[in-house]
Amino acid sequence: MAEQSSSAAVDQTPISPVRPTNAVRRDSLEQHLQNRPNREELVQSLQAHQKQLEKSMRADSLNDKISHRPSPEELIKKGVLDEDPRSAEERYEEAIEEEYAKREGGA
């Protein structure tokens, strides 16, 4: 058995063959590096994305809170709100009249 293990050659070839240097790829990389945006442009872009992300996160948070808010009917049942006997149309007309009065300098 010792004879067989010493006579068997161990395969020394690499798993991935070594590629010859590819000039086209190297030139492509150099070209991309030359056309890369400068630091100021990148900073402004990152800050704009960060502000947009914060705005979106704030909107998501508010929408989540609004979705868990109790309905007016539930608040009336719990006694938190008083039920207004007027119709929605009457309340709307009154609100419009008040708004016009504020704009005209009355009320």
Phi and psi in degrees as a GROMACS rama.xvg file:
@    title "Ramachandran Plot"
@    xaxis  label "Phi"
@    yaxis  label "Psi"
@TYPE xy
-63.1721  -31.9831  ALA-2
-67.7326  -39.6614  GLU-3
-68.229  -41.8085  GLN-4
-69.6329  -32.6407  SER-5
-77.3838  -28.8294  SER-6
-84.7935  -20.8924  SER-7
-77.246  127.84  ALA-8
-85.6651  143.349  ALA-9
-90.3876  131.02  VAL-10
-71.7816  118.572  ASP-11
-103.322  7.18633  GLN-12
-72.1427  141.789  THR-13
-68.9305  154.461  PRO-14
-65.8473  -46.6725  ILE-15
-108.726  125.779  SER-16
-64.9137  144.634  PRO-17
-72.4912  126.779  VAL-18
-85.5552  142.771  ARG-19
-69.5691  152.922  PRO-20
-60.0139  129.108  THR-21
-100.506  108.816  ASN-22
-64.9573  -35.8282  ALA-23
-64.6153  -43.407  VAL-24
-65.8621  -42.534  ARG-25
-62.482  -43.1254  ARG-26
-64.8334  -37.7229  ASP-27
-62.5917  -43.9774  SER-28
-62.927  -44.7936  LEU-29
-62.0706  -39.39  GLU-30
-65.3696  -41.808  GLN-31
-65.1058  -38.0181  HIS-32
-66.9162  -35.1679  LEU-33
-70.3374  -32.5613  GLN-34
-93.2422  7.84501  ASN-35
-67.8062  139.351  ARG-36
-64.9177  152.383  PRO-37
-77.2668  174.192  ASN-38
-62.4062  -42.3459  ARG-39
-61.3245  -41.8371  GLU-40
-64.1156  -40.5768  GLU-41
-66.6518  -41.1948  LEU-42
-62.9973  -46.3682  VAL-43
-60.9658  -42.0589  GLN-44
-63.8075  -44.8079  SER-45
-63.8981  -40.5425  LEU-46
-65.4332  -39.4047  GLN-47
-64.2042  -42.4237  ALA-48
-64.9624  -38.3181  HIS-49
-64.3505  -43.6994  GLN-50
-63.0809  -41.3769  LYS-51
-64.2576  -40.0915  GLN-52
-63.9495  -44.4931  LEU-53
-61.3506  -41.7875  GLU-54
-62.5915  -43.7989  LYS-55
-65.2789  -40.7029  SER-56
-65.0661  -39.8898  MET-57
-64.137  -42.9334  ARG-58
-63.148  -42.5184  ALA-59
-62.1102  -41.9791  ASP-60
-63.2138  -44.9247  SER-61
-65.894  -40.72  LEU-62
-62.8397  -37.2102  ASN-63
-64.8358  -43.2689  ASP-64
-65.8742  -39.707  LYS-65
-64.3146  -36.4739  ILE-66
-65.8965  -24.7185  SER-67
-94.9493  -0.196866  HIS-68
-71.4547  137.998  ARG-69
-69.3231  152.588  PRO-70
-75.848  160.325  SER-71
-58.1458  -35.4003  PRO-72
-62.2584  -41.2099  GLU-73
-65.0052  -40.2858  GLU-74
-67.368  -34.5356  LEU-75
-66.7112  -42.3064  ILE-76
-62.0142  -37.4048  LYS-77
-79.8497  -10.1409  LYS-78
86.7176  10.3954  GLY-79
-76.4619  -39.8969  VAL-80
-110.155  148.926  LEU-81
-95.7713  139.381  ASP-82
-76.4963  130.458  GLU-83
-88.8683  121.559  ASP-84
-71.4949  -14.6524  PRO-85
-75.1116  155.551  ARG-86
-76.3376  165.737  SER-87
-62.1244  -36.505  ALA-88
-63.0476  -44.5562  GLU-89
-63.0348  -43.4677  GLU-90
-63.4006  -39.5882  ARG-91
-64.1531  -46.4783  TYR-92
-61.3597  -41.1161  GLU-93
-65.311  -41.174  GLU-94
-64.2176  -39.3114  ALA-95
-64.9635  -44.5638  ILE-96
-60.8557  -42.3312  GLU-97
-63.1192  -41.1834  GLU-98
-64.4373  -43.7335  GLU-99
-62.0158  -41.1281  TYR-100
-62.9309  -40.2858  ALA-101
-63.0041  -42.8867  LYS-102
-69.0638  -31.4557  ARG-103
-84.657  -6.99039  GLU-104
93.1511  4.18753  GLY-105
-82.4078  -161.054  GLY-106
